[in-house]
Amino acid sequence: MVAKTSVGDFMVPLKDLVCFRPEMEMLEAIDLLLGNRISGAPVIDDKQRLVGMLSEKDCLRLGLSAHYHNIRGGLVSDFMSKNVQTVDVSASIVDVTEDFTTCHYRRLPVVDRLEEDKFVGQISRRDLLKAVTSM
């Protein structure tokens, strides 16, 4: 891999991602996860800022709420993970690859720190493997 290659060269851009809004109903979000065969997605606000991530694990908490508390719904904002590790769009592919070898995440949201942390895409382990094979 070439150190000068950035995350922006290999990430999946926002326009190609399934994203959620904080005010979306959880059952609708789960349907989107299942329908798109994905295990999680970013949650963004009206200004395209990342406010959280919603994963299958987060969604399972809705199932437990339904079972234990007879609560069958809720908003994405009630169940999403709010403390999210991000990567800057200009970060080196090598640095991000090193990060992925020590964290348990399969994908990380990409933000543009020069644009007030605007959410611009997502980078995954698979995207990094594509970077390896293209260099």
N, C-alpha and C positions, 0 to 999 in steps of 0.2 A: 504494500500500500504506500502511496505517496502522501507525506505529511501535509502537503499544501492543499490536498483535496479536502473540501469542507462538507459538512453535513448537508448543506443546501444542494449539493450535487447529487445526492443519493436518497434524500428523504422523499416521502410521499407528500405532495402538497395538499394544503387544506381543501382545495376544490375536489380532490379525489377521496376524501375521508367521510365516513359517517361521523357526525358530531351531534351532541345533545345540547339542549338549553337547560338551565337550572330549573325552569318552571315546567318542564315536560313531565307528564305522568310516567311513573315507573313502569307500569304495564306496557305502555307504548314503547319505552326505551328497551325493555326486554324483548318485545316483538322485533324491534330493529336489530338487536344483537343476534337473535336467532335467525332472522330472515337473511341477514348478511353474513352469517357464519363467522362472526368475529367475537373475541372474548372480552372486548372493552373498547371504549371510545372516549375522546376528550369531551369535556363540557365547557362551552364557551358562552360568553355574554354577548350583548348587542354590539359592543365595541371590539369584538374579535379578541378578547382577552381570555386566557385560559383561567377558569375558576375551579376546575377539578377534573377528575377522571372517574368514569363509571366502569367497573369491571364486573365480570360474572360473580366474583366473590361478594362485591357490594350488593348485587342483586339478590343473592341468597339470603341476605339479611331481611329482605322484604318477605321472603317465604317464612322465615322464622317469626317475623312480626305477625304474619297472618295466622300462623299456628298458635303462638303463645298469647297474642293479644287481640286476635280476631280483627286485625287491621289489614285490609286487602289492597291498599293503595298508598300513594304518597308521591312526592315530587322527587325528581332526580337530585335536587339540592339537599334533600333529607338523607340520602344514602350514598352519595358520591364521596370519594376520597378527596380531601381538600388540600392536603400537604403533598404537592406533586413535584417530583424531581423533573427538571427541564434541561434542555440542551440549547445552546445558542446556535442559530443558523450558520454562523461563521466558524464554529468549532471545527477543529481538525478531526477527520475520520479516524486517525490513529488514536487520538485522545478519547474519543467516544467509544471506540472498540475496547480500549483499556477499561473504561468505566463499565462496559457491559460484562466484562469478565469477572467483575467483583460485585455486581448487583444482581438481584433476582428478577428484575423486570425484563420483559421480552421486547418492549417498545418504550420509547420516551417521546414526549411532546417536544416540538421544536418551536422556539420563540425567537423573535428578533429583538434583541436587547436595545438596539439603536432606535427602535420604534416603540418604546415603552412596553416591552415584553409582549408585543403583538404575536398571537399564535399563528404560525405559518405552515405547520405540517407535523409530521411524525417520522421518526427513524426507528427501525426495528433491527433485531439481530439479522433477520433475513436480508434487509437492505444492505447491511454491512458485508454480508457474504457476497452479495452482488458486486459490491465495491472491490472485494478481493479478486473476484474472477475477471473484472474488467481492467485491471491494472497489470 
